[in-house]
Amino acid sequence: MKWQGRRQSSNVNDARGRGFTGGRKVAAGGGFGLIIALVVFLLTGNPGVLTGGLDNQNIIVPSGSQQQAQYEPSQREQQLFEYAGVVLADIEDTWNTLLPKEGKQYVEPELTIYSGMVQSGCGTADSGVGPFYCPRDHSIYLDLSFYDTLIERYGAKQGGFSMAYVIAHEAGHHVQTILGVTQQLDELRQQAAAGRLSQEEFNQYSVRFELQADYLAGVVARYMAEKGYLEEGDLEEALSAAAAVGDDHIQKKMQGYADPDTFNHGTSAQRQRWFMEGYKAGDLSGWDTFSNPI
């Protein structure tokens, strides 16, 4: 992606070097990229681990003290930081243009870049949970080390646009919150917790929720393309990242087989398809993953 010399969002919060020591991980909530938590979910079937609802958001219970240290990022990491700021600016431009056409104002989320651990409105998280969106404070949280995890551990193609896909997906969850979809999923989660909805039924809704965020990430990519920002290979990098975090791909990698009843984000093929559906449409005309076949 052509990003150097372009506008960076003013909504990026640099929290690197600030965190907690001695935290104890107990659960994780929300968003696309909670890879470690995803493994736990796929092995346990716990719906509260990954879904981005309002009631299952405590990620870390801190048992230590806050630690402040001078943080010196490498040149490569600083480039990723600046790249993320440009991606967020493009996301802002996309939804500030499109959401008013739907009668909604786009309230820009904050992107917090952290290292190690971070305090969010949904609890305290460490880098092991990966990128996530917190609907309580309307913020996206990202440890840049996830870029290497996505490539080295899960097989995504190397290239910055895989990270653009990640951020745009998390921002998609913010759009879902603005449009009321997140709240609807949370109501379904509560029904599942009360036994009025089976785990398998809730998982199907969760898959559609996540695929919708993939669609929204594709809409952002289309905006970038129309502005002339995309370069050869960018879409392939995004599709590679989408495939890397497919439920079937991760389950086969972690346990040797896939169990469709426990899918909660969608298969690699589904995630790629819905990203491209959003890319082809460039708007919300085809975003209804809850009514259409997936």
N, C-alpha and C positions, 0 to 999 in steps of 0.2 A: 504494500500500500504506500502511496506517496504521502508521507506524513511530515517530513522534515520541513521546517519553516512555516508550518501551518498553525492555525489557532489551537491552543490548548484550553480545555475547559477550566474555568475558575472554581469548579465544584470538586476538585481533587484535593483530598486531605492527606497530607503526608504524615502518617503515624509510625513510620519505621523507626525502630530504636526505642519505642515506648511500648511497654507491655507488662505482663505479670510473670512472676516466678512461682513455681510450685503449684500450678493449676492442675485440677483433676478433671479429666474429660468424662462427662456422663451421658451426653446425648448431642444430637446435632439437628438443626432444622433449616429448611429453606433452600431453594435455588438449584441450579444446574450442577455445580461442579464439586459437590461434597464427596470427593472420591473415597476417602477413607470411610466416611459414614456410609457411603453407598455400598461398600463391601459388607459392612455390618448389616445394612438393610437387606441386601440380597441373601445373606445367610440366615437372617432371623425373621424377615418378613414384617418387621416393626414399621408401621406407616408413619410414625412420628419422627423417624430418623431423618428423612430427607425432605418431606413436603414442606412448602413454604407458607404454612398457615400461621395463625396468630396465637395459638395456644401451645404449640410444641416448639418453642424457640430458644429455650435455655440450652446453650451449647457447652459451656464450660462453667463449672463451679470453682471460682478461684479460691485456693487454700493458702496462697502465699501473698507476697506484697508486690506493689507496683514497682517496676524498675525503670529508671530513666537512664539512658546511656547515649553517648554521642554515636551516631550511626554514620558510617562511611560506605555508601554503596559503590560497587564496582562500576566501571564505565558501561559495561553491558547492562547491568541492572538499571542504571540511570536512563539509558536509552529506552528500556522497556517502560519505565515510569513515564517518560515524556510521550512515548507512543500511546500509552493508555490514556493520557490526557487528551490527545488528538482524537482518539476513538470516541471518548466520551463527548467531545465537542460535536462530532458528527452525529452521534446519537441524539444529542440535544436538538440539533438542527432538523433532524428527521422528524422527531415527534412534536417539536414546536410548529412544524409545518402541517403535519397530518392530523394530529388530535383535534385541533380547532374545527376541522371539517366534520368531525364526529360530535361536535358540540361540547368538547372537553378541553380544559386547559391543561397543558403539560407542566406539572410542577417538577422541576429538574431535581433528580436525586443527587446525592453526594457519593463520590467514589472514594473510599478510604483505602489507601495502600499501606499495608502494615507488614511487619516482620515478626515472626514468632507468635505473639498473642495480641489480641485486640479486644477492647470493650465495645460492644455494640448495644443497640437498644433491645436486642433479643438475647443478651447474655454475653459472656466472655468466651471467645473462640481462640483456638490456636491454629497454626498453619495447616495442621493435619486435616482440617475439615474442608479445605479448598475454598474456592470463591462461593459467596452466598449473598443473597439479598434479604434484608430484614425489613418486613413491612411495617414494623412498629416505628422505625425512625426513617423509613424511606431511603435507605442507604445500601450501597453495594460495598462488599468487603473483599479484598483481594490481596493475598501474599504473592508476590511476583515469582516466588520459587515454584508456584504451580505450573508455570510455563514448562519448566524442565520435567516436572512430573508427568504432564500430559504427553510429552514427546517420548521420554525415556522409559516410563513405566507402562504407558497405555498405547503407545505406537502411533500417535498423531504425527503428521508430517511437520518437519521443522519449518518455521516461518512465522512471522509476526501476526499474520491474519488469523491463525488459530486462536490467539489471545483476543483478537477483535471479536471473534465469534462468541467466546466466553463472556466478555463484558456485555455485548449486545444481547445475549440470552438473559443475563441477570437483569439488564435494563428492561427486557421484555416482561419480567415478573413485576417490575414497577408499573409498566403500562397496564398489566392485568389488575394491579391493585387500584389504579386510578379508575379503571372501567368496571370494577366491582367483581371481577372473576375470582380473585384471591379469596375474597370473603365468602363466595359461594363454595369454593373448595373447602374452606375451613368449616362451613356448616356440614358438609358431607363427612369431613373427618370426625366431627362431633357425633354424627349419626353412627359412624363405624365404631367409635369408642363406646357408644351406648348400646351396641349390638343391633341397631336397626338397619345396618348395612353391613354386608359381609366384607371381609378383608379383600377378597378377590374383586368384588364390585368397586370398592374404593380404589384399589390399585388401577383399575381401568380408567377411572376419572383422573387419577394422578398422572397417568400416561398422557391423556389428552391435554391436561394442563401444561405439562412440560413440552409437548409437541407444539402447542400454541406459542410458547415462548421461543421455540426454534423458528417458527414461522415469523415472529416479530423480529428476530435477529436477521432473517433473510430480507425483510423489508428495509432494515438499516443498510445491509450490504447493497441493495438496489440503489438506495439514495447515494451511497458512496460511488457506485459505478456511474450513475448519471452525472455526478460532479466531476468525473474523470480521475478519481482518486485510486481506483483499483489497478493493480498491475497483473501481468500474466502469472498464473499460479495461485492467486489469492483465494479464489473460490475453491480450488482443490484443497488448499490448506484448511479452509473452514469445514468442508465436507469430511476431510480426514479427522478433524477434531470431533465432529458430530458422531462419526462412526466409532471413534475411540471410546466415547462415553455411552454407547448403546448398552442397554441392559444385557442383551445376549452376549455381546463381546466381553463385558466385564465378568459376567457369571462364568462363561467358559474359561476365562483366564484364571479366575480365582478358585472355582470348584470343579472345573472340568466339564460342566454341562449347563444348559440353560433351562430355567423353570419359568415358563410364560406366566403362570399364576402369580408370581412375585414381581413381575416387571412393574416399575413405577415411573420410568422415564421414557420408555420406548426402545425399540430395537435400533440397531445402527442404521438399517435401511429406512425406518420410519423417521428417524431424526434427520437424516440427509434429505429425505423427500420433503418434509415440511419446511426445512430451511429453504429449499429451492422453490417451494410453492410461494413462500413469502417474497423471495427474490424476484420471481416472475411477475407477481402481482404488483409489488411496490406500494401496496396500501392494505387496508383492512378488509378488502372485498372477499377474501377467501380464508379468513382467519378462524372460522368456526370449526375447530377440531372436535367439538362436543356433539355436533349434529351430523357431520360428514364422516364417511368411512375413513379410517386411518391406515 
